[in-house]
Amino acid sequence: MTSASGPPARRSPCLAALHGMGGHLMLYADRIRILRHGPWFTVVTLVSHVERELETTIRLDQIAAVHLVRTAGLIQFLRFSYAGAPAATGHGLRDAFAENAFMLGLGDNRPLMRMKARIVDALGRTGAEAEPPPPDSRAAH
């Protein structure tokens, strides 16, 4: 998948990067980019007999939510929700390597939490979360 809704119109500098066992997650002013590679990615691809996306670019204005997912095991990953994103299957390792997910590692998740905060902050700057609250029906009377 190249993008959640087409390729980005322009290139901007990388604001933050996170490198983990699932590959690389890079934050730009207008998008995130996930590059998957390495031994974990290869093993999951071979064992599951499914071709996985090597690269995913998602425009920030398309992201509805960013979730930190912790499975019953040690697997922790960020999952990005957007229109057309793959639904969670409930299988931790498969979901961790989905096109809308990034797995850091099995231990300390503080870098993952910091990256999530930076992405949520960037979403706020794009206006993605700037939807006004619904009007209060009591205030109209």
C-alpha positions in Angstrom: 0.0 0.0 0.0 1.5 3.3 -1.0 -0.9 5.5 1.0 -4.2 5.5 2.8 -5.5 7.9 0.1 -2.9 8.6 -2.5 0.7 9.6 -2.3 1.7 12.7 -0.4 1.8 15.8 -2.6 5.1 17.1 -1.3 8.2 15.9 0.7 8.8 17.3 4.1 11.7 16.7 6.6 11.4 13.8 9.0 10.2 15.1 12.4 10.8 11.9 14.4 11.9 8.3 13.7 11.6 5.1 15.7 13.6 2.0 14.8 12.5 -1.4 16.2 12.2 -5.0 15.5 9.3 -4.3 13.1 11.3 -1.9 11.0 11.1 1.9 11.0 8.4 4.4 11.8 8.9 7.9 10.6 6.8 10.9 11.3 6.6 13.8 8.9 4.5 17.0 9.1 1.8 15.5 6.8 2.2 11.8 7.0 3.7 8.7 8.7 5.7 6.1 6.9 6.3 2.6 8.1 9.1 0.5 6.5 9.1 -3.2 7.4 12.2 -5.3 7.2 14.5 -7.5 9.2 14.5 -11.0 10.6 11.1 -10.7 12.5 9.3 -9.5 9.4 10.8 -12.3 7.3 9.9 -15.0 9.8 6.3 -13.7 10.2 5.9 -13.5 6.4 7.3 -17.1 5.9 5.3 -18.7 8.8 2.0 -17.0 7.9 2.4 -17.7 4.2 1.0 -14.2 3.5 2.7 -11.4 1.6 3.1 -8.4 3.9 3.3 -4.8 2.9 6.9 -3.6 2.9 6.1 0.1 3.1 3.0 2.0 4.2 2.5 5.7 4.0 -0.6 7.2 5.7 -1.5 10.9 5.5 -2.1 12.4 8.9 -5.4 13.9 7.9 -6.7 10.4 7.2 -5.8 9.0 10.6 -8.8 8.8 13.0 -7.0 7.2 16.0 -3.7 5.9 17.2 -3.9 2.9 19.6 -1.2 1.3 21.7 -2.0 -2.4 21.6 -0.6 -4.9 24.2 -1.3 -8.5 23.7 -1.4 -11.2 26.4 2.2 -11.9 25.5 4.9 -9.4 25.3 4.0 -8.0 21.9 3.3 -4.2 21.9 2.6 -2.1 18.8 0.9 1.0 17.5 -2.1 0.6 15.3 -3.4 3.4 13.1 -7.1 3.6 12.4 -8.3 5.2 9.2 -11.0 4.6 6.6 -10.2 1.3 4.8 -7.6 0.2 7.4 -7.5 -3.6 8.1 -9.5 -4.6 11.1 -7.8 -6.2 14.0 -7.9 -10.0 13.8 -7.2 -10.7 17.5 -4.0 -12.6 16.6 -1.3 -10.5 18.2 1.7 -11.2 15.9 -0.4 -11.0 12.7 -1.9 -7.7 13.8 1.5 -6.3 14.8 2.7 -6.7 11.2 -0.5 -5.5 9.5 -0.2 -2.6 7.1 -1.6 -0.2 9.6 0.7 -1.2 12.5 4.2 -0.8 13.8 5.9 -3.1 16.4 8.9 -1.7 18.3 10.0 -4.6 20.5 9.2 -6.9 23.3 10.5 -4.9 26.3 10.4 -1.2 27.2 7.6 0.6 25.5 8.5 4.2 26.5 9.9 5.0 23.1 6.7 3.8 21.6 4.6 5.9 24.0 6.7 9.0 23.1 6.2 8.4 19.4 2.5 8.0 19.9 2.4 11.3 21.8 4.3 13.0 18.9 1.9 11.6 16.3 -1.2 12.6 18.3 0.4 16.1 18.7 1.0 16.2 14.9 -2.6 15.1 14.3 -3.8 18.1 16.4 -1.8 20.5 14.3 -3.3 19.1 11.1 -6.8 19.8 12.4 -7.6 16.0 12.2 -9.0 16.2 15.8 -10.4 19.7 15.6 -14.0 18.5 15.1 -16.3 20.6 17.3 -18.2 18.8 20.0 -21.9 18.1 19.3 -24.2 21.0 20.5 -25.6 20.6 23.9 -29.4 20.2 23.6 -29.9 21.7 27.1 -28.0 24.9 26.1 -30.6 25.7 23.4 -33.4 26.0 25.9 
